[in-house]
Amino acid sequence: MPFDDPLNGADAPWDRAPLQRIKDRYEGAGFNLAVLESRPPLNKAKRGLPGRDEEIDTVCTLLENMGKLGIPVWCYEWMTDFNWVRTNTSTPSRGGSVVTSFDRTLVPAGNTENGPISEDALWENLAYFLRRVLPVAEKANVKLAMHPDDPPLSPIRGVGRIMRSIDNFQRLLDMAPSPMNGITLCQGNFTLMTKDLPSAIRNYGRQGKIFFIHFRDVRGTPEKFEETWHDAGQTNMLACMQAYREINFEGVLRPDHVPTVEGDNNDNAGYSSFGRLYAIGYIRGLRQAVYGD
């Protein structure tokens, strides 16, 4: 759901009225709005700058209103200055399609305009954030699902990145014990963190901490990789789906990034309509085979 939706009117996008209108639109089309991925501005909170408390206040308002409307999961991230990073958005793939890719050697030299920030500082600021928002999330019964850094690599242009390893995600879970503190398991990132993604799924799943899934794949390493078709990456996607069934996951799982097929528009790289249809069909087939319905 975009926070710049024209239906917001004079309300802030995290206020109840805009969220209610969006929820009504989804339900009017026969869908249940179960996860929200749009996020208020949080760069000051991530960097520990003056004004962070006001940014955190907007998150608390968002969580309170999500709770009132019965929207149970909020996907957020802790990447400062930039979100997902790619060095090419039109790398050739099969059948004339193109995909996004990353090569660390092609990242511009130098720091971002906001300057360097250490991993220790990011952990400290995340702890401050969670101390503020988790009590609100618990009262609202809204789960916080942390998305990994994309790519899971640190630093990039002087900016530390902390949500980039299996151990660091466990540190997140352990630093703030709460039934509302959990994970967005974005497979495209997690498969770059481990050679055994199904085991990681079972580990987090046994703790009840997988709240949301981005079901996608890549080929390569954190330093150099490209996104792939769902049946052409380095991950055993069937084994992952089987692991989700083993942990009794019944939440939201979506394709996330997909190739842009030949002839489709690549202005919004990674979100091709035709590529997404292929991904949904692939996922639906795997789910029916594994879950048996």
Summary of the structure (lengths in Angstrom):
residues: 293
radius of gyration: 18.8
end to end distance: 29.0
largest distance: 52.4
contacts: 942
relative contact order: 0.11
helix: 41%
strand: 16%
